[in-house]
Amino acid sequence: MANEITPTSIADLLQSETVAAEVMYLLADRDMSILNHPALFQATWNGPSDVVRVPHLGLGGYDLLLAHTPGAEVANTALTDGKTDVTVAPVAKRYNLSDFAKYLSMGKLGAAAFAQDVVISYAQTLISKLANVGDDFTTVVGTTTVDITWDNILEAKGALAVAKAAGPLLCVLHPQQWNDLERAALSLGVLPAESMGGAIMQGLGGYKGRYMGIDMFTSSYVPTANAGADRAGFMCATGGMAWADLDLGNDGDPNIVSFGRARLERVRQGQFLSTSYVQSGVMGVAKAIDAAGVSIITDA
């Protein structure tokens, strides 16, 4: 046989490639569940300033009653106080989409895609700021260039208990630290099974479960330490960290949509036949009560 009609023989009539209707997202941290943990103190912005001050108050059992002699005057007790200042600042990014590129993307790019992105990106930006405060605590456990162990976790938990840091405990580690911790568990004959059934199926990839009363999370935004030799995770109780953000609203502009605290603004640039999608917000994070947190610095 000869002159058969095959895909090769009619190559000029065919597309060299076709694009799937689905999109595969590149790898990134997307789990936002850390922000729901009660150990993180969210400060409420109340006025026209870029500093949100969180007062510390030594009441609620902070001072004990002292022995008293009948008939004698009761001495005044000094009231202990303090503060944490959370400085907030704008954060933003912009995507510029040409009209032709939008058309060729066949619906994959546009307002809906960028709206989904701003919600996730805003949360991950806040998580990255929290993670980068985690290495500021005075109390540090772990040894540089040495893998993390469960003894390190218990040492951090014990330090918080001695400091009277109460409430739910939050631990955020780099994925490499968590991997080392899982291997340490296996070496002890313990299977580090997820303690939250179905958590992975629900998309909570950052939540690893509750172990010994500690809620364990991972984030790739946990910073390096010691010139990149280590990672600096942390454990904290309520009061260890404070964060704040502001709702700038939309000023009645139909091109600005608020997603909680995050905003997406559509800016038409007709002279360039394109549209910019500007994502923005205002946020800040600060170490609060130093004794309510422990830095966990171990091999990267």
Disulfide bonds with the S-S distance in Angstrom:
none
